[in-house]
Amino acid sequence: MAGDLDVEGMVRRFQERAKAVKKRTLPPIAGPERQRFIAQAQLDFQDFAMIGDATASLEDGVLVLRIDLRPPEAPSPPS
């Protein structure tokens, strides 16, 4: 399986999913149902966007996703 995995393609699909969540329209619901839908959409976007921003690699058969969660003003790590 590891040899068949297109990690760059996987990251692109998560980027597309994040965009799709942002464009998702609200169904005709109200009250607590609406709030749950909105909360779930926010979590979906966060999860998809984080993986979509990841640098992915396959190292010794292990999928490694590196996601920099530091604030933009934080210095980059040494190479």
C-alpha positions, 0 to 999 in steps of 0.5 A, spaced: 500 500 500 505 504 501 508 504 494 501 506 491 500 512 496 500 519 492 501 523 498 501 530 494 495 528 491 492 526 498 494 533 501 491 536 494 484 532 496 484 535 503 485 542 500 479 541 496 475 539 501 477 545 506 475 549 500 468 545 499 467 546 506 467 554 506 463 554 500 458 549 503 451 552 504 447 552 510 441 547 510 434 549 512 435 548 519 434 552 525 435 553 533 440 548 536 441 543 529 443 550 526 448 551 531 451 544 531 451 544 523 455 550 523 460 548 529 461 541 525 463 545 519 468 549 522 471 543 525 471 540 518 474 546 515 480 546 521 481 539 520 481 539 512 485 545 512 491 543 517 492 537 513 491 541 506 497 545 509 501 539 511 508 537 508 507 530 507 512 524 506 513 517 506 519 515 510 520 507 511 513 506 510 510 511 515 506 517 512 509 523 516 505 529 516 508 536 518 504 541 520 507 548 522 502 550 528 507 556 530 504 563 529 506 566 523 511 571 527 515 565 530 522 564 527 523 558 523 527 552 526 534 551 524 535 546 518 
